[in-house]
Amino acid sequence: MGILGISFNLGRYISEQLQRAGITINPMVAEGIAAFIFFALAFIGGFVVYHIFEHYFSKWAKKTETTLDDEIIRNIKKPIYFFVILVGLFYGLDQLTMLDPFAKEISQIFMIAEILLVVFIITRVINVLLTWYAERLAKQKKTVIDNRLLNIFKKFLHAIVYILGFFIILYVFDINLSGVVIGLGVGGIAIAFALQNILSDVFSAFSIYFDRPFEVGDFIVVGQNSGTVTKIGLKSTRMKLLQGEEMIVSNREITSGSVRNYNKMSERRVEFILRVSSATPLEQLKKIPKIIEKTIKKCQQVRFGMVHLREIGPFSYNYEIVYYLNTGDYNTFLDIHETINMSLKESLDNEGIHIAFQSQAAIASNKTT
């Protein structure tokens, strides 16, 4: 009997040593003493392990910057304590020859208990890791994760661990797993077909959760619609459009198409055309690039790009202007671009340069990327 096939019997050894010393005891008593020794060692060993976790590993974890190791140690120290005791109890019972007829059953029972304890430890660690990741994401990006999505993902990972533990238990009982695997496969396919739309949205939610293409509060463009993300759920994402109404988009639709996220823009490139009167003399045309560059460089949050006389049109000279804005906020862009337009108008008027006015052209044709 024995999980590891260890044949050493401490009771027999104790009985032999006592006989050499001239003391004769019942073999059952010797085995009881041996079992008690293993039981005592198990509790002592468990206490030592728990003490090490409590007074050494925990103190070490507190010195680190992250709280992840603290939470993992706090959640696994008791289960590991019970695991050590469980192993000691098994080897204590292993010393009792009266239980030899039930050796296989006892071995299976303890093996199942150990597997369940390991499964419990793994699920606790999964909970800690996911909770830590959600809190870290919320702290760094100021994004609140949907608790329902987090709980569903926890349960999903738990189910995988439980299924693996179940298979291992079946293996311990020498049960043929081929029929079970086929049954689970057929059942899983049937469930997947019945719930494929819902499952697709849920898995898309997981994709959004981990890939983070956008956050709550981001301004995004999905298809022909643009707005601010107000909520990311299990099945759908809600957006408040520019017109004011709320739009609900399935997560599957979002992940299967393209999404433009303006909040991810660290720098906005602004390109526009300035048209001046075709009556402007050459000497003034040569001054215009310097006037434009000087005017744009006066503005804050702006980096000047370039200015060129792009073309000579039938009604105007057309200058292409590019500058960069160090923010992706659309309202800030409108404010700064308005200031630039007004400043350019003032600077050109001071030089006696007139902006072209005709039905085919506007003061500035704007294009942002």
Secondary structure, DSSP 8 states (H G I E B T S, - for coil): --TT-----HHHHHHHHHHHTT----HHHHHHHHHHHHHHHHHHHHHHHHHHIIIIIHHHHHTSS-SHHHHHHHHHHHHHHHHHHHHHHHHHHTT-GGGGGGHHHHHHHHHHHHHHHHHHHHHHHHHHHHHHHHHHHHHHH-----HHHHHHHHHHHHHHHHHHHHHHHHHHTT--HHHHHHHHHHHHHHHHHHTHHHHHHHHHHHHHHHH-S--TT-EEEETTEEEEEEEE-SSEEEEEETTS-EEEEEHHHHHHS-EEEGGG-SSEEEEEEEEEETT--HHHHHHHHHHHHHHHHTSTTEEEEEEEEEEE-SSEEEEEEEEEES---HHHHHHHHHHHHHHHHHHHHHTT--B--BTTB-SEEEEE-
